[in-house]
Amino acid sequence: MPLTPEDVVTKQFQHVRFKEGFDPDEVDDFLDEIVVEWRKVIAENEELKAKLAAYESGAEAAPAAPAVEVVEEAPAAAEPIAEVPQAAAPALAPAVSTSASIIDLAQRLHDEHVAEGLAKRDELVAEGQATATRLVSEAEETTREITERFDQERTVLESRISELRQFERDYRAQLRSYIEGKLRDLETTAATSGSTPVSAIGL
């Protein structure tokens, strides 16, 4: 199906997720200019076709005239008829070429817009994946550091607890030994002085 100006006017493009690339308003304005010029070219093309058809119909009607008049007027009538295709063909060629160039331009703009959107999408996806990988790696490293620090602190605390328990045992043993020694000294002192033993008093 041939592309028409209405196709360009009604063409809808999908918006990319992240708005970057061509300005949609500028693209729409430029496409409007293309449509205006395209319509002018189509109107000129139709006008030239109508003129060519008129000239061709005139050329077909010329042989129906009387033979005598044809012989006499043939040199004068032959020149305009012969010149019509030569004049019309160069005029039609630029119109067709302009239409093709406008279509190519519109298609190129569309392709560039889509390609840029896809490239930007791929760039954003790659950037997001790289960021996610970096964050996961940093989180894992932080977790390892915290775990190692906790393990070290736990080892220090366990060692300190062991030292305190050992100190408690030693202190209790020393305190018991000290008290027992004092009791023995009291009993010895009481025995030598003839007094009642300390053990009899209930100490």
Secondary structure by P-SEA (a helix, b strand, c coil): ccccaaaaaabbbbbccccccccaaaaaaaaaaaaaaaaaaaaaaaaaaaaaaaaaaaaaacccccaaaaaaaaaaaaaaaaaaaaaaaaaaaaaaaaaaaaaaaaaaaaaaaaaaaaaaaaaaaaaaaaaaaaaaaaaaaaaaaaaaaaaaaaaaaaaaaaaaaaaaaaaaaaaaaaaaaaaaaaaaaaaaacccccccccc
